[in-house]
Amino acid sequence: MSCHENAVNLILLDSVKTGGDPLREAESHDELFASTRWTMVLGAGDSATASADALNALSELCQIYWRPLYAFVRKQGYGPEDSQDLAQGFFADVIQTRTYARADREKGRFRSFLLGALKHFIADVRDRGQALKRGGGMILVNLDDKAIAEAEAQIARATNWQADYVYDREWAACLLRQALDRLAQECALAGKGELFSYLKPYLAATEESVIPYEEMARRSQRPVATLRSDVARLRKRYRLILREEVGGTVIETAEVDDELRHLCRVLVVT
């Protein structure tokens, strides 16, 4: 396991709550708010007509989590272009046919739902020998070149991994990226974007592999003790945001810790 993977795995582990956590009540409101994304979609599945809010929530989740699906399709033997077509076509199909209405609420994790639905979609496309128009005419996800290149690099390193494992590993990476992006946005809005750029390496790598605090203090013109406090506060917020992101993909907040533990396991395995 690389230094980077070790560091992000520690973030995931630290995000799992233990008994008697004094932050539990403070976090519960944010977690419940975040979880409404997937619960809203499932709620729409119980109705005759999906609300615009539910469809927007589903589109938002698809925007965030397209990379695990793309990686899974590539591991099925499809080329990059066909994989993009399948990913876009799948998202369009989920929304147009309301596939989410058949989701099992007892096994309601968004990660599992998407993978199961994608497998059925791929099998259906193969059975019909269907050529897909990307997105079924609906452009739902921006598959930008940089993100595709990053996904391809990860796939190239995963030659000996099963497709389901690649999917789960990329899912964990998506959650971490989303949490880090949100943290960066918060810092920017607070006028601390430059400070975040200095401290970001300490969030995504082990301290042994980044610039020593003394050197960073010189660059940022902040005392070492202050930098250490800044990093501690950012890590704490990063963990809370990560819990919120995981909370947005499960039905019950009680499932968050189990999901985090699962993501830890897929990052540990090499």
C-alpha positions in Angstrom: 0.0 0.0 0.0 1.4 3.4 -1.0 2.0 6.3 1.4 -1.0 8.1 -0.2 -3.3 5.1 0.3 -2.1 4.7 3.8 -2.9 8.3 4.6 -6.4 8.3 3.1 -7.1 5.0 4.8 -6.3 6.6 8.1 -8.7 9.4 7.3 -11.4 6.8 6.6 -10.6 4.9 9.8 -10.6 8.1 11.9 -14.0 8.9 10.4 -15.5 5.7 11.9 -17.1 6.7 15.2 -16.3 5.0 18.5 -18.4 4.9 21.6 -18.8 8.1 23.6 -17.8 10.4 20.8 -18.7 14.0 22.1 -19.2 15.2 18.5 -22.0 12.7 17.8 -24.9 15.1 18.4 -23.2 17.9 16.5 -22.7 15.7 13.5 -26.1 14.1 13.4 -27.9 17.1 11.8 -25.3 17.3 8.9 -25.5 13.6 8.3 -29.3 13.6 8.2 -29.2 16.5 5.8 -26.7 14.8 3.5 -28.6 11.5 3.6 -31.6 13.1 2.0 -30.0 12.8 -1.5 -30.4 9.1 -1.8 -33.5 8.8 0.5 -35.1 11.4 -1.7 -34.5 9.3 -4.8 -35.8 6.2 -3.1 -38.9 8.1 -1.9 -39.6 9.2 -5.5 -39.5 5.5 -6.4 -42.5 4.9 -4.2 -44.5 7.6 -6.0 -46.2 7.5 -9.4 -44.2 10.5 -10.6 -40.7 11.5 -9.6 -40.3 15.0 -8.4 -37.9 17.4 -10.0 -35.9 17.5 -6.7 -35.5 13.8 -6.7 -34.3 13.7 -10.3 -31.9 16.5 -9.5 -30.6 14.6 -6.5 -30.1 11.5 -8.6 -28.3 13.5 -11.3 -26.1 15.0 -8.7 -25.2 11.6 -7.3 -24.4 10.4 -10.8 -22.2 13.4 -11.5 -20.2 12.5 -8.4 -19.9 8.7 -8.9 -19.6 8.1 -12.6 -15.9 7.1 -12.3 -16.4 3.8 -10.4 -19.0 2.8 -13.1 -16.6 3.8 -15.9 -13.8 1.8 -14.3 -16.1 -1.3 -13.9 -17.2 -1.1 -17.6 -13.5 -0.8 -18.7 -12.7 -4.0 -16.6 -15.5 -5.8 -18.5 -13.3 -5.4 -21.7 -14.9 -2.3 -23.3 -12.7 0.4 -24.8 -12.6 4.0 -23.5 -15.2 5.3 -26.0 -17.6 2.5 -25.6 -17.2 2.8 -21.8 -18.1 6.4 -21.9 -21.2 5.6 -24.1 -22.3 2.9 -21.7 -21.8 5.1 -18.6 -23.8 8.0 -20.1 -26.4 5.6 -21.5 -26.8 3.9 -18.1 -27.4 7.2 -16.3 -30.0 8.2 -18.9 -31.7 4.8 -18.6 -31.8 4.9 -14.7 -33.6 8.2 -14.9 -35.9 7.6 -17.9 -37.0 4.1 -16.8 -37.0 5.0 -13.1 -34.8 1.9 -12.3 -34.3 3.3 -8.8 -38.0 2.5 -8.1 -37.0 -1.2 -7.9 -34.2 -0.6 -5.4 -34.3 -2.8 -2.3 -34.7 -0.4 0.6 -33.4 -3.1 2.9 -30.2 -3.1 1.0 -30.3 0.5 0.1 -26.7 1.6 -0.2 -26.3 3.7 -3.4 -23.0 2.0 -4.1 -24.6 -1.4 -4.3 -27.7 -0.2 -6.1 -25.7 1.4 -8.9 -23.4 -1.5 -9.5 -26.3 -4.0 -9.6 -28.2 -1.8 -12.0 -25.2 -1.3 -14.2 -24.6 -5.1 -14.5 -28.2 -5.5 -15.6 -27.9 -2.7 -18.1 -24.7 -4.1 -19.6 -26.3 -7.5 -19.9 -29.3 -6.0 -21.6 -27.2 -4.0 -24.1 -25.3 -7.2 -24.9 -28.4 -9.2 -25.4 -29.9 -6.7 -27.8 -26.7 -5.9 -29.5 -27.6 -2.3 -29.0 -25.5 0.5 -30.2 -25.8 3.4 -27.7 -26.1 7.0 -28.5 -24.1 8.6 -25.7 -26.4 9.5 -22.8 -29.5 8.4 -24.7 -29.7 12.0 -25.9 -29.3 13.3 -22.3 -26.0 14.7 -21.3 -26.0 14.0 -17.6 -22.3 13.7 -16.7 -19.4 15.7 -17.8 -16.7 13.1 -18.6 -13.9 15.5 -18.9 -10.5 14.5 -20.5 -8.5 14.9 -17.3 -10.8 12.7 -15.2 -10.9 10.1 -17.9 -7.1 10.1 -18.0 -6.9 9.7 -14.2 -9.4 6.9 -14.4 -7.4 5.2 -17.1 -4.2 5.4 -15.1 -5.9 3.7 -12.1 -7.3 1.0 -14.4 -3.9 0.4 -15.9 -2.6 -0.3 -12.3 -5.5 -2.7 -11.7 -4.7 -5.4 -14.2 -4.9 -8.2 -11.5 -8.0 -6.9 -9.7 -11.5 -8.1 -10.2 -14.0 -5.6 -11.7 -16.1 -5.4 -8.5 -13.0 -4.6 -6.4 -11.9 -1.9 -8.8 -15.4 -0.4 -8.6 -15.4 -0.3 -4.8 -11.8 1.1 -4.7 -12.7 3.8 -7.1 -15.9 4.5 -5.1 -13.8 5.1 -2.0 -11.5 7.4 -4.0 -14.6 9.4 -5.2 -15.8 9.9 -1.7 -12.4 11.2 -0.6 -12.1 13.5 -3.6 -15.6 14.9 -3.0 -14.9 15.5 0.7 -11.6 17.2 -0.2 -13.3 19.4 -2.8 -15.9 20.5 -0.3 -13.2 21.3 2.2 -11.4 23.4 -0.4 -14.6 25.3 -1.2 -15.2 26.0 2.4 -11.7 27.3 2.9 -12.0 29.5 -0.2 -15.3 31.0 1.0 -13.7 31.7 4.3 -10.8 33.5 2.6 -8.4 30.8 3.4 -7.9 29.3 0.0 -4.1 30.0 0.0 -3.7 28.5 3.4 -5.5 25.4 2.2 -3.2 25.0 -0.7 -0.3 25.0 1.7 -1.9 22.4 4.0 -3.6 20.1 1.5 -0.6 17.8 1.2 -0.8 17.0 4.9 -4.4 15.8 4.4 -3.6 13.5 1.4 -0.3 12.0 2.4 1.6 10.8 5.4 3.6 13.5 7.2 6.8 11.6 6.5 6.3 12.1 2.7 5.5 15.8 2.7 7.4 19.0 3.2 8.6 19.4 6.8 6.6 21.8 8.9 9.6 24.0 9.3 9.9 24.5 5.6 6.2 25.0 5.2 6.3 27.6 8.0 8.9 29.5 6.1 6.8 29.4 2.9 3.5 30.3 4.5 5.0 32.7 7.1 3.1 31.0 9.9 4.6 29.5 13.1 5.1 25.7 13.1 2.8 25.4 16.1 0.1 27.3 14.3 0.5 25.2 11.2 0.1 22.0 13.2 -3.1 23.4 14.8 -4.4 24.4 11.3 -3.7 20.8 10.0 -5.5 19.2 13.0 -8.5 21.4 12.5 -8.6 20.7 8.7 -8.3 16.9 9.3 -11.2 17.1 11.8 -13.4 18.9 9.3 -12.3 16.6 6.5 -13.4 13.6 8.5 -16.8 15.2 9.3 -17.4 16.0 5.6 -16.4 12.5 4.6 -19.0 11.1 7.0 -21.6 13.4 5.5 -20.7 12.2 2.0 -21.0 8.6 3.1 -24.3 9.5 4.8 -25.6 10.7 1.4 -25.2 7.2 0.0 -27.0 5.1 2.6 -30.5 4.9 4.1 -29.8 5.1 7.8 -27.1 7.1 9.5 -26.4 3.9 11.5 -25.0 2.4 8.3 -22.3 5.0 7.9 -19.7 3.3 10.0 -20.2 -0.1 8.3 -19.8 1.6 4.9 -16.6 3.4 6.0 -15.2 0.1 7.3 -15.9 -1.5 4.0 -14.1 1.3 2.1 -11.2 1.0 4.5 -10.9 -2.7 3.6 -10.9 -2.2 -0.1 -8.1 0.4 0.2 -6.0 -1.9 2.4 -6.0 -4.8 0.0 -3.2 -4.7 -2.6 
